[in-house]
Amino acid sequence: QAPAVPAPGNAGPGKSDKGKGKG
């Protein structure tokens, strides 16, 4: 699986704590 590196300010189902809408 790809690493949890969601776009900043992406309030959606993040793969990690970094993707919990943090940004």
BAKEVEX-782905 format. One record per atom (N, C-alpha, C): x negated, y, z negated; residue number from 1; chain; atom name. Coordinates in steps of 0.05 Angstrom, whole numbers. Example, Ala and Ser with C-alpha at 12.3 -4.5 7.8 and 13.67 -1.06 7.14 Angstrom:
<vexros>
<vexro px="-264" py="-114" pz="-156" nr="1" kette="A" atom="N"/>
<vexro px="-246" py="-90" pz="-156" nr="1" kette="A" atom="CA"/>
<vexro px="-264" py="-66" pz="-156" nr="1" kette="A" atom="C"/>
<vexro px="-257" py="-45" pz="-142" nr="2" kette="A" atom="N"/>
<vexro px="-273" py="-21" pz="-143" nr="2" kette="A" atom="CA"/>
<vexro px="-258" py="1" pz="-157" nr="2" kette="A" atom="C"/>
</vexros>
This chain:
<vexros>
<vexro px="-17" py="-24" pz="0" nr="1" kette="A" atom="N"/>
<vexro px="0" py="0" pz="0" nr="1" kette="A" atom="CA"/>
<vexro px="-18" py="25" pz="0" nr="1" kette="A" atom="C"/>
<vexro px="-8" py="46" pz="12" nr="2" kette="A" atom="N"/>
<vexro px="-23" py="71" pz="13" nr="2" kette="A" atom="CA"/>
<vexro px="-23" py="84" pz="-15" nr="2" kette="A" atom="C"/>
<vexro px="-44" py="98" pz="-21" nr="3" kette="A" atom="N"/>
<vexro px="-47" py="112" pz="-47" nr="3" kette="A" atom="CA"/>
<vexro px="-25" py="132" pz="-51" nr="3" kette="A" atom="C"/>
<vexro px="-19" py="137" pz="-76" nr="4" kette="A" atom="N"/>
<vexro px="2" py="157" pz="-83" nr="4" kette="A" atom="CA"/>
<vexro px="-8" py="185" pz="-79" nr="4" kette="A" atom="C"/>
<vexro px="-4" py="196" pz="-55" nr="5" kette="A" atom="N"/>
<vexro px="-13" py="223" pz="-50" nr="5" kette="A" atom="CA"/>
<vexro px="9" py="238" pz="-35" nr="5" kette="A" atom="C"/>
<vexro px="31" py="243" pz="-49" nr="6" kette="A" atom="N"/>
<vexro px="53" py="257" pz="-37" nr="6" kette="A" atom="CA"/>
<vexro px="48" py="287" pz="-33" nr="6" kette="A" atom="C"/>
<vexro px="64" py="299" pz="-16" nr="7" kette="A" atom="N"/>
<vexro px="61" py="327" pz="-11" nr="7" kette="A" atom="CA"/>
<vexro px="68" py="344" pz="-36" nr="7" kette="A" atom="C"/>
<vexro px="54" py="366" pz="-40" nr="8" kette="A" atom="N"/>
<vexro px="60" py="383" pz="-63" nr="8" kette="A" atom="CA"/>
<vexro px="88" py="394" pz="-63" nr="8" kette="A" atom="C"/>
<vexro px="101" py="393" pz="-85" nr="9" kette="A" atom="N"/>
<vexro px="128" py="403" pz="-87" nr="9" kette="A" atom="CA"/>
<vexro px="148" py="384" pz="-74" nr="9" kette="A" atom="C"/>
<vexro px="141" py="359" pz="-71" nr="10" kette="A" atom="N"/>
<vexro px="159" py="340" pz="-59" nr="10" kette="A" atom="CA"/>
<vexro px="176" py="326" pz="-80" nr="10" kette="A" atom="C"/>
<vexro px="199" py="338" pz="-86" nr="11" kette="A" atom="N"/>
<vexro px="216" py="327" pz="-107" nr="11" kette="A" atom="CA"/>
<vexro px="231" py="302" pz="-96" nr="11" kette="A" atom="C"/>
<vexro px="218" py="280" pz="-97" nr="12" kette="A" atom="N"/>
<vexro px="230" py="255" pz="-87" nr="12" kette="A" atom="CA"/>
<vexro px="219" py="231" pz="-103" nr="12" kette="A" atom="C"/>
<vexro px="227" py="207" pz="-94" nr="13" kette="A" atom="N"/>
<vexro px="217" py="183" pz="-108" nr="13" kette="A" atom="CA"/>
<vexro px="188" py="179" pz="-103" nr="13" kette="A" atom="C"/>
<vexro px="171" py="190" pz="-120" nr="14" kette="A" atom="N"/>
<vexro px="142" py="188" pz="-117" nr="14" kette="A" atom="CA"/>
<vexro px="133" py="160" pz="-125" nr="14" kette="A" atom="C"/>
<vexro px="111" py="152" pz="-112" nr="15" kette="A" atom="N"/>
<vexro px="100" py="125" pz="-118" nr="15" kette="A" atom="CA"/>
<vexro px="86" py="126" pz="-145" nr="15" kette="A" atom="C"/>
<vexro px="78" py="150" pz="-154" nr="16" kette="A" atom="N"/>
<vexro px="64" py="152" pz="-179" nr="16" kette="A" atom="CA"/>
<vexro px="74" py="177" pz="-193" nr="16" kette="A" atom="C"/>
<vexro px="61" py="184" pz="-216" nr="17" kette="A" atom="N"/>
<vexro px="68" py="208" pz="-231" nr="17" kette="A" atom="CA"/>
<vexro px="63" py="233" pz="-215" nr="17" kette="A" atom="C"/>
<vexro px="45" py="230" pz="-196" nr="18" kette="A" atom="N"/>
<vexro px="37" py="253" pz="-179" nr="18" kette="A" atom="CA"/>
<vexro px="59" py="259" pz="-159" nr="18" kette="A" atom="C"/>
<vexro px="78" py="241" pz="-156" nr="19" kette="A" atom="N"/>
<vexro px="98" py="245" pz="-136" nr="19" kette="A" atom="CA"/>
<vexro px="126" py="250" pz="-148" nr="19" kette="A" atom="C"/>
<vexro px="127" py="256" pz="-173" nr="20" kette="A" atom="N"/>
<vexro px="152" py="260" pz="-187" nr="20" kette="A" atom="CA"/>
<vexro px="161" py="289" pz="-184" nr="20" kette="A" atom="C"/>
<vexro px="158" py="300" pz="-160" nr="21" kette="A" atom="N"/>
<vexro px="167" py="328" pz="-156" nr="21" kette="A" atom="CA"/>
<vexro px="148" py="347" pz="-169" nr="21" kette="A" atom="C"/>
<vexro px="123" py="339" pz="-173" nr="22" kette="A" atom="N"/>
<vexro px="103" py="357" pz="-185" nr="22" kette="A" atom="CA"/>
<vexro px="89" py="374" pz="-163" nr="22" kette="A" atom="C"/>
<vexro px="90" py="400" pz="-165" nr="23" kette="A" atom="N"/>
<vexro px="78" py="416" pz="-145" nr="23" kette="A" atom="CA"/>
<vexro px="89" py="444" pz="-146" nr="23" kette="A" atom="C"/>
</vexros>
